Amino acid sequence: MQSLSPGLFDYPKSIERKEYIFDEDDAGNYNQFVINKNYSLHLDTVLLANEMNLMPPRRNKQHYDFLYYAVKKRPNRYSNWHKFEKELSLQTDIAELYNCSIAKANEIISVLTEPQLDALKEKLAKGGH
């Protein structure tokens, strides 16, 4: 019977439960960036994640081993990742219209009068077809 290789989120679980699963042959799913991001979301491991970010590039096994031995056992360490949603705002619409940065769009808004802003909002209004 063939065993399944660990998935990306199996590695943090194994680190937290102290169940060593790293195998050089099955390390294809190991992503140091994602693992560091996972540990940067918790107060008790944020400094460890930062330490890994400060180090020069290392092999996946070295990265896993450091976290495996440094992170305290705690099986219920879980949090949702913040996901950015596209904001539809006046600043982004102006930046798109005039092909400028958000900072420039804020400057444009600050110098416009109320009637000019209303006219611009009308111009930028996107109808739903």
Secondary structure, 3 states (H helix, E strand, C coil): CCCCCCCCCHHHHHHHHCCCCCCHHHHHHCCHHHHHHHHCCCCCCHHHHHHHHHCCCCCHHHHHHHHHHHCCCCCCCCCCCCCCCCCCCHHHHHHHHHCCCHHHHHHHHHHCCHHHHHHHHHHHCCCCC
